[in-house]
Structure formats: structure tokens, C-alpha cells
Amino acid sequence: PANKLMFRQQLHGIRLAKAMVQLHGEGVGLLYRGVGPPLMQKSLSVSMMFGGYATFRNLLNEHGGLHCPHLSSFSAAMLAGTTEAFLFTPLERVQTLLQDHRYHRRFKNMYHAFRMLSYHGLAEYYRGFVPIICRNGPSSALFFGMREPIKDFVGIFTSNHEGAAGMAQDFVSGALLGAGLSTLFYPLNVVKNKMQTRVGGDFFSLPSAVIYVFEQRGRSIRRMYRGVHINYTRSLTSWGIINCTYEILYKKLKHERDE
């Protein structure tokens, strides 16, 4: 429901109260419409992000001839983000359509939406692909590049880096990074959603879509960020948990492997 509120604000540039009135008018039965794609996407995309980054980094270090660790890490993160975009854009596409009230009668569920899009060709599944690549690649690079420095900075405020204190460091660093990066790239999500709510017809380029949405928002940067408060509040919690859980599992698996 929180994501759907944010989506309506992104799509229409409306205030939170008006978005809540929209959802209330549609009824409880449609509140979780479109929940299928994010349920499938979230765990898979995070796995791809962390696992893909580690895999690409190892390949680049062993076979890529990159002698600079920062360059190999940056390249690995960009490759992981691009791969994630290629694999999961169709799920984001269908989620966008199912959350848009204009398509409630046209698409019955996730399977039906996938089937109906097939009549428009493969490219229709990848409408909005460019802003997703522009979001995923750089955000992954910034996340992995800043994760350790932010964790070290948070660690200044505590002398104990093990146990609960270490978990708190991982949670806080992940939460700060997740909230910061999702806020930084928030306008790209606004443009992406606008592009993906169209079915059939011409494909907008990213520059033309940015200009169109910016004009629609009355040339106001502030209106481009409507719904961002829900976004960073959600990201604080989710990315804190994701980063903390990753570190726990990584240390446990590494310990078992070393034994």
C-alpha cells in the first residue's frame, strides 16, 4: 500500500492526501493489486545485485586485467546493475500497469498483463528500460563504493564492532545509503513510471520523457519529488535490513567455508 501511494504521487504529481482518497475510493480489494511482481522481483533483484557484483568483481580481477581495485569494483557494480535491469524490467513494467487505476479493467492479474503485452512485441516489455539502466548501474556503483566508508564513519561512534554493535553499524550504513540513493534517483523513477504506463504506440526517448514530465509538473523540481518522503522512509528500513542480513549471512558462510 505504501508503494502504491508513492506510485500515484509519482504518476500524477498529486499530494499524499489526494493519493489516499484515490486508493480509498478504489476499495480494499484493489489495495494489493500488483503485489505479485515486487514479491518476485525484490529477493531476486537483491540477490542479483550482491551476487552479481561479487561474481563480476572476481572475474574482472582474475581475467579482466584491471589492476586498480576501485576500477574493478566500479565496473562490477555497473555490470551487476545493468544485468539486473535487463532481467527484471519486464516485472517492473507489469507492476506499473497493475498499479495504474486506468488499467484495472484491462488487465486482470500479472499473468494476464504479461500475456496481453506479448501482442505488442518483445520491446513492449522493455518500455522504460533506459531510465532503469541509468538508475541501477550508477546506484549499485555508489552503494558498493560508499558502503565501507559509511560503515567506518558510523563505527567512529562506538568502540565495539562485534555482535549487536556490529549489526547496528551494518543496519545504519545500509539505511543511510539506501535512503540517500533512492532519493537521489527518485526523479528517474518518476519518469520511468510515466513511460511505462503507456501501452502500444511510439516509444519516448529518455530526454523527451524528462522534458514532458518536467513540463507537466509545472517546471517544479519540488513536484518531481512528490512522494519522496514515503520512498526514503521505506528505504531506510528495507535497505538497513538488507545490508545487515547480507553481512550476517556472508560472515556465517565464510566461517563455514574456512572450517
Salt bridges, closest charged atoms under 4 A:
GLU26 OE2 - ARG8 NH1 2.74
GLU62 OE1 - HIS63 NE2 3.61
GLU92 OE2 - ARG135 NH2 2.65
GLU92 OE1 - LYS192 NZ 2.95
ASP100 OD2 - ARG102 NH2 2.64
GLU124 OE2 - ARG93 NH2 2.37
GLU124 OE2 - ARG127 NE 2.77
ASP170 OD1 - LYS151 NZ 2.88
GLU215 OE2 - ARG219 NH2 2.57
GLU247 OE2 - ARG147 NH1 2.66
GLU256 OE2 - LYS252 NZ 3.44
ASP258 OD1 - ARG257 NE 3.96
GLU259 OE2 - HIS255 NE2 2.71
